[in-house]
């Protein structure tokens, strides 16, 4: 997938005028890119549109219009766009109660490396996590991780060919498996393979 460039972004003024409609389009698009793994983990599979929205929102919130600031946002977010042989996702570990969340994050160290995607008949593709920087330490993991799942050509063919796709986590403290993701989610994700 192509990377987002500065020239392809809307100015702050143009974005302000289009924001409501653009946001509605992105939210509708995301519906087929979100996967809940049990009660406490959500994967949001990123693509060019979701990343473009995130960049535009960050520029708006921070009122960034200078070239260096825009370049920083592009460098931070462009790596989240799939590049043809992979899927990329933001993983969120969600517990409403702060004390429960702290206990869970201490128990779930390393969970980000135990998330997998598995087309039927293929080996599991485990996440390569947090390539930009480590998001855990000896005491706890982070509530947000960035994941990349790489696939061999035959696994991509299985994905595109409509074979069932399982997604799961096999961490000792959090085990869950969705045996078959919804067809509309699979169709949306299959478009990430250029």
Secondary structure, 3 states (H helix, E strand, C coil): CCCCCHHHCCCHHHHHHHHHHHHHHHHHHHCCCEEEECCCEEEEEECHHHHHHHHHHHHHHHCCCCHHHHHHHHHHHHHHCCCCCEEEEEEEECCCCHHHHHHHHHHCCCHHHHEEEEECCCCCEECEECCCCCCCCCCCCCCEEEEEEECCHHHHHHHHCCCCEEEEEEECCEEEEECCCCHHHHHHHHCCCC
